[in-house]
Amino acid sequence: MILEGLRKDIRGIKERDPAARNSLEVLLLYSGLHAIMLHRPAHWLYNHKCFFLARLISQLSRFFTGIEIHPGAKLGHGILIDHGMGVVIGETATVADNCTIYQGVTLGGTGKEKGKRHPDLEEGVMVGSGAKVLGPLTIGAGAKIASGAVVLSSVPPGCTAVGVPARVVRRPDAAPKAAAELDQVHIPDPVSQEICRMNIRIQQLEKELAQYQQEELPEQTEEQE
Ligand SMILES: CC(C)(COP(=O)(O)OP(=O)(O)OC[C@H]1O[C@@H](n2cnc3c(N)ncnc32)[C@H](O)[C@@H]1OP(=O)(O)O)[C@@H](O)C(=O)NCCC(=O)NCCS
């Protein structure tokens, strides 16, 4: 079961980090994976009320990886903590399967709540570098939190939240941006369009001139006679 979990974790990293070349590299060189691997026994000890040992493992993990995961936090599988340094995950936070967390992310409390005070990330959430997600709120499945955002309220599934304080700027049912729909290949050329218009006009004028000359010519020959 432990090995199966580890396999899922490695697969999750390989699927979502284009820089990950093979499983061995991920296993040996990814500090995000090391932090999660160390968190598993720490969480087990925490659940069995061995708080000191749990915290000791968590602190050792922090020392070696730069990632601080409280032993009480509940983590799923296939989570990618990319780069890792500066990530803090609080005691009552939950992170579901296949989430991506970049460096400098805090899943913390606001300092105002007691008991459940950290966020829940549903499946497949992406939290950008340096983002702070604060309070007992829920980030819906597949939502994206922009880098540098400070999230203080729940984000619905599939949405993108940006800014300080974060606001939802994109919903899954939203129409694509006009720029995305623009045909970048067949862009109309205003100069060639104008030349075309002038060509048509010149042809019309030439026709009219020819007609005019034909009408004028018989009159002149009659006068000469
Ligand atoms: C938010 C993000 C995921 C893009 O999501 P998206 O749903 O594709 O959203 P878009 O790129 O269409 O951006 C939507 C709007 O948010 C704005 N926006 C995007 N990222 C932003 C950010 N970090 N801060 C502020 N505004 C941001 C865009 O400018 C755009 O504004 P507009 O509609 O006025 O043009 C991406 O910009 C991001 O922040 N990724 C984090 C990646 C990261 O941390 N990488 C670190 C690797 S080491």
The ligand as an SDF file (V2000), in Angstrom:
LIG
                    3D

 48 50  0  0  0  0  0  0  0  0999 V2000
   -3.4540   32.3560  -13.1260 C   0  0  0  0  0  0  0  0  0  0  0  0
   -2.7640   31.4830  -14.1350 C   0  0  0  0  0  0  0  0  0  0  0  0
   -2.7950   30.0490  -13.6700 C   0  0  0  0  0  0  0  0  0  0  0  0
   -3.4490   31.5740  -15.5060 C   0  0  0  0  0  0  0  0  0  0  0  0
   -4.7630   31.0940  -15.4350 O   0  0  0  0  0  0  0  0  0  0  0  0
   -5.8400   31.2710  -16.6170 P   0  0  0  0  0  0  0  0  0  0  0  0
   -7.1250   30.7300  -16.1370 O   0  0  0  0  0  0  0  0  0  0  0  0
   -5.2570   30.6900  -17.8640 O   0  0  0  0  0  0  0  0  0  0  0  0
   -5.9580   32.8450  -16.7000 O   0  0  0  0  0  0  0  0  0  0  0  0
   -5.4300   33.9090  -17.8000 P   0  0  0  0  0  0  0  0  0  0  0  0
   -3.9800   33.6860  -18.0930 O   0  0  0  0  0  0  0  0  0  0  0  0
   -6.3740   33.8990  -18.9420 O   0  0  0  0  0  0  0  0  0  0  0  0
   -5.5690   35.2620  -16.9830 O   0  0  0  0  0  0  0  0  0  0  0  0
   -6.8150   35.7500  -16.5870 C   0  0  0  0  0  0  0  0  0  0  0  0
   -6.5990   37.1760  -16.1080 C   0  0  0  0  0  0  0  0  0  0  0  0
   -5.8290   37.1480  -14.8820 O   0  0  0  0  0  0  0  0  0  0  0  0
   -4.6480   37.9420  -15.0240 C   0  0  0  0  0  0  0  0  0  0  0  0
   -3.5740   37.2480  -14.3030 N   0  0  0  0  0  0  0  0  0  0  0  0
   -2.9980   36.0670  -14.6210 C   0  0  0  0  0  0  0  0  0  0  0  0
   -2.0860   35.7380  -13.7050 N   0  0  0  0  0  0  0  0  0  0  0  0
   -2.0540   36.7510  -12.8060 C   0  0  0  0  0  0  0  0  0  0  0  0
   -1.2990   36.9980  -11.6350 C   0  0  0  0  0  0  0  0  0  0  0  0
   -0.3820   36.1240  -11.1880 N   0  0  0  0  0  0  0  0  0  0  0  0
   -1.5690   38.1270  -10.9310 N   0  0  0  0  0  0  0  0  0  0  0  0
   -2.4910   39.0290  -11.3660 C   0  0  0  0  0  0  0  0  0  0  0  0
   -3.2460   38.8430  -12.4780 N   0  0  0  0  0  0  0  0  0  0  0  0
   -3.0190   37.7120  -13.1820 C   0  0  0  0  0  0  0  0  0  0  0  0
   -4.3900   37.9840  -16.5290 C   0  0  0  0  0  0  0  0  0  0  0  0
   -3.6470   39.1160  -16.8710 O   0  0  0  0  0  0  0  0  0  0  0  0
   -5.8010   38.0230  -17.0690 C   0  0  0  0  0  0  0  0  0  0  0  0
   -6.2950   39.3390  -16.9660 O   0  0  0  0  0  0  0  0  0  0  0  0
   -7.2120   39.9660  -18.1620 P   0  0  0  0  0  0  0  0  0  0  0  0
   -8.4210   39.0610  -18.2550 O   0  0  0  0  0  0  0  0  0  0  0  0
   -7.4960   41.3300  -17.6500 O   0  0  0  0  0  0  0  0  0  0  0  0
   -6.3460   39.8970  -19.3810 O   0  0  0  0  0  0  0  0  0  0  0  0
   -1.2880   31.9120  -14.3290 C   0  0  0  0  0  0  0  0  0  0  0  0
   -1.2220   33.2710  -14.7760 O   0  0  0  0  0  0  0  0  0  0  0  0
   -0.4650   31.7900  -13.0770 C   0  0  0  0  0  0  0  0  0  0  0  0
   -0.4060   32.6710  -12.2380 O   0  0  0  0  0  0  0  0  0  0  0  0
    0.1960   30.6160  -12.9160 N   0  0  0  0  0  0  0  0  0  0  0  0
    1.0620   30.3460  -11.8420 C   0  0  0  0  0  0  0  0  0  0  0  0
    2.2480   29.5990  -12.3590 C   0  0  0  0  0  0  0  0  0  0  0  0
    3.3980   29.6070  -11.3860 C   0  0  0  0  0  0  0  0  0  0  0  0
    3.2900   29.8930  -10.2250 O   0  0  0  0  0  0  0  0  0  0  0  0
    4.5380   29.2200  -11.9070 N   0  0  0  0  0  0  0  0  0  0  0  0
    5.7090   29.1410  -11.1400 C   0  0  0  0  0  0  0  0  0  0  0  0
    6.5980   28.1290  -11.8050 C   0  0  0  0  0  0  0  0  0  0  0  0
    8.1600   28.1150  -11.0510 S   0  0  0  0  0  0  0  0  0  0  0  0
  1  2  1  0
  2  3  1  0
  2  4  1  0
  2 36  1  0
  4  5  1  0
  5  6  1  0
  6  7  2  0
  6  8  1  0
  6  9  1  0
  9 10  1  0
 10 11  2  0
 10 12  1  0
 10 13  1  0
 13 14  1  0
 14 15  1  0
 15 16  1  0
 15 30  1  0
 16 17  1  0
 17 18  1  0
 17 28  1  0
 18 19  1  0
 18 27  1  0
 19 20  2  0
 20 21  1  0
 21 22  1  0
 21 27  2  0
 22 23  1  0
 22 24  2  0
 24 25  1  0
 25 26  2  0
 26 27  1  0
 28 29  1  0
 28 30  1  0
 30 31  1  0
 31 32  1  0
 32 33  2  0
 32 34  1  0
 32 35  1  0
 36 37  1  0
 36 38  1  0
 38 39  2  0
 38 40  1  0
 40 41  1  0
 41 42  1  0
 42 43  1  0
 43 44  2  0
 43 45  1  0
 45 46  1  0
 46 47  1  0
 47 48  1  0
M  END
$$$$
